[in-house]
Amino acid sequence: MTTKIYFIITFFCLFGQMQLFGMETTKQCDSIIKEGVQLMFRKDHVASLELLSEAKEMAQKNQWYKQLFLAQNNIANNYYMLLDYGEALKQHLESYKIASKYLDDTQLMIVLNNIAILYSKEKKYAKANAYFNKAFILAEKYKDSLKMGMYAMNLGLLANEQKQLSQARKHLNQALEFATIPEVKIPTLVGLYQNDFLQGNNLQSRSEAEKLLTNLNNEPNNDNRIELSLLIAKCYLKENNLAKALQWANHTVAEKPDLEKKIELYDLFATIYFQLTSYGIAFQYKDSITLSTSKLNTIKNGKLFESSEVKFQIQNYKDKLQEKEIRLKSERKLFYTILIIIVFALIILLLIFRNYSIKTKQKELIAKREQQVTAFKLEKEIAEKSLLVEKEKTALLEQESLKNEIQIRNQRILSRALYISGRNQLLQDIIKSFTSLPNINENETIIKNIKALEEHLKTDDDWDNYVRHFDEVNQGFIQRLTQKHHDLTATDIRYLSYVYMNLDTKEIANMLNITPVACRKRKERIEKRLALPDTISLNVYLLSI
């Protein structure tokens, strides 16, 4: 039997290990995507795209749509960094299809914003504006204030670029309402100051830009400082303050702008020097514009060449992945063949051990039956003894039940006697109050009522019956109490019997028809009469009698 269990366990362990072979999980996919994104930021685009393509294939195969979207979106980001905007747009449109079909709108708004940025880079402003608006509407639907601010800012900057100044201002003011972080707020303010400049409000634009620039001196990101410095230089140029314009243009150079900004800056220098009649320097800056534009085109062409090379390498990588998939399929077939052989081998072994275990069980069954006969005899003896014990317990319980029933009945009779006694005391007090009235003999009505009350009084036999019955229930308590304390009155005994029955002060006062205060005073008087020490309570004393 033990060997059989061993083989079953071995089989399932082997099956479990083989099932793990080639198994893919979402955690593995997430890990591959994370590594691919890290490589992208390190500008190793070939390695990044290889990993992201692998993650994409894995996610597609397993229908993990969140991972599929992330892989696809970062593939597009790689091509964006390679300046291949056409390919980036194509990949982002794939991301858009995945998000719109399988995911919620929170993912969709991200890819809409990315597509809009690509259209703006290619100067397709109408499409860029449409996609920014779609992203903003979704952010508004989910009340995502951060993204609402970001998308409104993008719409405003795009409108500035198109010289749609009133529309730009509307979007930028809207962005300021939701701008909760500097990354959104500062570019929005820069866009507003640029809008002022484009509308001809030079002084306002320049003063606000200078004010904001003083607050950004320690910022690690210098993009906003470059934009502000360039804007201030343009304002001074428009005001014909060429010295200041030149000073701020040089200040912008010190911020080390990128090549695209340098072209804009060289154009500004050329304009300033032309107005200063320094034509030689102006033409030098014009030459710098030409050289920088050529250099920028070279970089873009280089990036496009790199993108083409990356595409070629990725295609090779995809072919390798396909070969790997074919190899895995053949390995899986081999795995399942081996698995079937092992299953059949285990079945044969199990049948052999089954026959062996049947014979062993038959022997064990005979031995068990003999043990059962012996155990049955022993259980019978134990059961008979237990039955006797149960009968004794039942008899004791019946006696206890009978005792409790007698006590309950006695308590009911006692309560009735106490009630009658209390009522008699009340009637006596009423009769006494009537007899103390002056000229009582002259009032026949009162005399008649007194006689009627006296007729309702019970005789002393009731009190005697109460005492006798109380003593029967409580093993002669009143008899022992009166023998020990001869000077106790009937009222005192009644009070003490109530205390012995464990009634509280309020209940005793109701029974005696007196106030709780009078009841407590009576208790103090009786304790003095009994000469009880302070260390012993009345209840404890009565229980000791």
Secondary structure, 3 states (H helix, E strand, C coil): CHHHHHHHHHHHHHHHHHHHCCCCCHHHHHHHHHHHHHHHHCCCHHHHHHHHHHHHHHHHHHCCHHHHHHHHHHHHHHHHHCCCHHHHHHHHHHHHHHHHHHCCHHHHHHHHHHHHHHHHHCCCHHHHHHHHHHHHHHHHHCCCHHHHHHHHHHHHHHHHHCCCHHHHHHHHHHHHHHCCCHHHHHHHHHHHHHHHHHCCCHHHHHHHHHHHHHCCCCCCCCHHHHHHHHHHHHHHHHCCCHHHHHHHHHHHHHCCCCHHHHHHHHHHHHHHHHHCCCHHHHHHHHHHHHHHHHHHHHHHHHHHHHHHHHHHHHHHHHHHHHHHHHHHHHHHHHHHHHHHHHHHHHHHHHHHHHHHHHHHHHHHHHHHHHHHHHHHHHHHHHHHHHHHHHHHHHHHHHHHHHHHHHHHHHHHHHHHHHHHHHHHHHHHHHHHHHHCCCCHHHCHHHHHHHHHHHHHCCCHHHHHHHHHHHHHHCCCHHHHHHHHCCCCCHHHHHHHHHHHCCCCHHHHHHHHCCCHHHHHHHHHHHHHHHCCCCCCCHHHHHHHC
